[in-house]
């Protein structure tokens, strides 16, 4: 399949999914409108059904879906609920996940070891899991509560981060990666509110039952050092090791920072440099 045909295929699938989403959203929009009318004082179900051109049962279902107790006449009449944006809905997120899947799965079949393909697949799986958290499936048996699905979301996020680092490790020179880590470290310190982890001692329990200690640190260039007194550990870090070790140290630093006393923090430096280069995405205009 050529690239142009693939683009047409994905566009057609996206339009089909978008159509299904628009159809599903009609009932959601109607329920919002019925609930808004009820909250602002229209408490006659027959009138609401006539205006919405639906049955009374549908109006009752819409009101129940918006946590309105029709039997309680003591509910306070309020003005229209105004706010910026709309709540995150599982159906909407699932639509995006399906579009991402339509792109990721053929690419995975073509090259299952490409790190960007694996990152895209993890992103689509993460979106699907977000949808499950927001609207747990009711026809799949047990195991779909948010407490049970959120760990899967975190796991897909870790896969996305891992494969993103794989892609970066394959493209960037070690000197670039070291300089980037050093720049990030300084930017974090310049905030005055966050500590950095320059190293850690890790006790590893081995599959054989023994244990070894691994020292994770950084040299004067910002590159990760991995050392151990045990002959069972092969020292030295490649590019992926460096990126993953620095990410792990950043996570440890975030945990430690939450437990720092106020005396350990300082004011933000006025001359602080950004940790990453700012980006601006230009959106094409229809105007000449």
N, C-alpha and C positions, 0 to 999 in steps of 0.2 A: 504494500500500500504506500503510495507516494505521500509526501508531506502535505500537499494540497488536499488530497483526498481525506487524509487523516483530520485535517483542520475542518473540512466540511462535515465529516462524521461527528466530530465532537460538538460542532455548532448545532447540528440537528438534534443530538442527544440533549444538549443543554436546553434547547427550545422546548423539547418534549417534556423534560423535567420541570421547566419553568411553567409550562401550561398546567401540569398537574398541581404544582404548588399554588398557582393562582386560583384554581378551582377549590383547593383545600382552604385557602385563605378567605374565600367568600364567607364561609360559615363563621370563621373567626372574627371577621370584620363585622358581620351582622350581630354576633353576640356582644361585641364591644358597644355597638350602637344601641342595642336593646338595653344593655346595662346602664349606659349613660342616660338614656331617656328615663329609666326607672329611678335612678339616683337623683335626677333633677326634678322629680315630682310626678311623672306620669306613671300612676300605679294601677292602671286599668289594663289587664292582660289582653282582653278582647281588642282594645284600641291598638295596643302594640302589635298584635297579630295582624290586624287589618292594615296598619301602616307599613309593616314589613312584608306583607303578602305571604305570610306563612301561617301554619296552624298554631293554635294555642299551646299544644304540646311542645312545639319547637320553641316558643317563647319561654315556657317554663324551663326547658332544658338549657336555653341560653343563659337565663338568669342564674340557674344553679351552677352552671359552668363558671360564672363570675362571682361565685360565693355570695349570692343574694338570696335571702330567705323570704320568699313571697308571703309566707304566713305571718311574718313580723311586720306590723304596721308602725312600729316605733322607730324604724330606721330614719336617721336624720336626712332630710333633703339637703343636698349639697350642690354647689355649682359644678360645671363641667370639669372633669379631671384633665388638667392640661399638664403637659410635660414635653421635654425634648426627646425625640426618638420614640422607639417602641420597645417593649420587653423582648428579651431573647426567647425565641420559641423553638422547641425541638424540631418541629416540622420544617421550619426554615433552615435550620442548621443541617438537617438530614438532606435537604435538597442540594446544598453546597457540597456535602460529603459525596453524594452520588455523582455530581459533576466531576469532582476530583478523582473519584474512582474510575470514571470513564477515561480519564487521561492517564492515571497511574498504572492500571492493570495491563493495558497493552504495552506500555513502556517496560514494565517489569518482566513481561514475557520476552520482550526483545533483549533486554540486558538486566538480569536480576541482580547483578553485583554493582551496578552503577550507583555511587553513593547518593547522587541527587534524585535518582529514581526511587531509591529506598527511603529517602527523606520525604519525597512526595507521597509515597504510599503510607508512611507513618502519619503524615499530616491528614490524609483522608480518613485513616482509621481513628485518629484523634477526634476529628469532626463528628464521625459516626458515634463515638463514645459520648461526646458532649450531648448529642441528640438523645442518647439513651439515658443520660443523667437527667436531662430536662423532662423527658417524657418516656419513662421506663416502659418497654413493651409489655403488654398484658397477656400475650398469648404464647410466651416462650418459657413458661415455668418459673421456678424460683431462681434467685441469684441476680436480680436486676435492680436492686435498690441502689440509690446513690452511694451508700457506704460500700457496696460491692463493685460498682462500676468505676468510681473515681480512681482507685488504684490502677485500673487499666488505662485511664486517661494519662496518669502520671507516667506509666510505662511507655506509652506511645510518644509522650513528650521526650523521654530519655532517648528513645530510638531516633527521633527526629534530630536531637542535638548530636548524638553519636555520629550519624551519617553525614550531618553538616560538617562536623569536624573532620571526618574522613575526606570529604571533598576539599576542604581547606588545606589539610595536610598534604594532599597530592599536588596542590597548585602553588603554595607559598614556599619560599625559601626559609630555612631555619632561622636565619638572621631576622627576617621580617616577622616571624612568629614571636621570637624573643623580644624584639623591639615593641611589638604590639602588646605583649604581656606586661612589659615594663611601663609602657604608657598608661595602660589600664590601671595598674597598681598605683601609680602616682595620682591619677585622676580620682580614684576612690579615696585616697588619703586626703586629697585637697578638699573633699566635701566637708571635712571636719567632723562628720558624724559616723563614719564607718571605718572599721579596722580592716587590715589585710592579713592574710595568712601567708607568711613567707616559707613555712615548712611545717611538717608534721611527722610524727613517729607512728607508724602503723604496725600493729601486731597481726600477722597473718596466721590463721589456723589452716594447716595444710590438709589436703585430702587423706594423706597418710596418717594423720593424727598428731603430727608434731606442730611446732610453731616457729616462725621466724619473725624478725623485726626489720622493717623497711623504712629507711629515712628518705622522706620526700622534701626536697629543698629547691633552691635556685642559685645559680652562680652569678658572677658579677655582670654577665651580659643579659640576665633575665631568663636563661634557659633552665629547664627543669633538670635537677640531679636526682638520681635514684641510687642509693647505696645501701649496703647491708653487710654485716659481718658473716653472714651465712654463705657457704659455697653453693647453696641451693638457689640463690638469687643471681640472675644475670644482670649486671649493672648497666647503666646507660639508658637514655631515653631517645626514641625517634620522634618524629613530628607529631604523630597521633598521640603518643605517650605524653608529650609535652602539653598538648591542648587539653587532654582529658585530666591530667594531673592538676593543671591550673584551674580547670572548672571545679574539680573536687575541693581544692583549697579555697576557692571563692565561696563555695557552699559552706564550708566550715567557718569561714570568716563571718558570713551572714549570721550563722547561729551564734557565734561568740559575741558579735556586735549587739545582739538583742539582750545580752546579759551584762553589758558594760555599764558602769556607774557614770553619772553625769560628768564627774571629774575627768573621765577618760576621753571626752570629746572636746572639739574646739570649733571655732567659727570657720565658715567657708572662706577659703582664700580668694581674694578678689582677682588674683592673677592666674587662677587655676586654668589649666588647659583641658579641653574636652578629651575624654578617653577614646572616642572614635570620631572619625571625620563625619560632620553632618551631611545628610543627603537631602536633596529636594527632588521629588518626582514631578516632572512637567506633564500636565494633562493637555493633550492636543485640543485646540479649540475649533469649533465649526465656523468661526468667523474668520474672514480673510484679513 
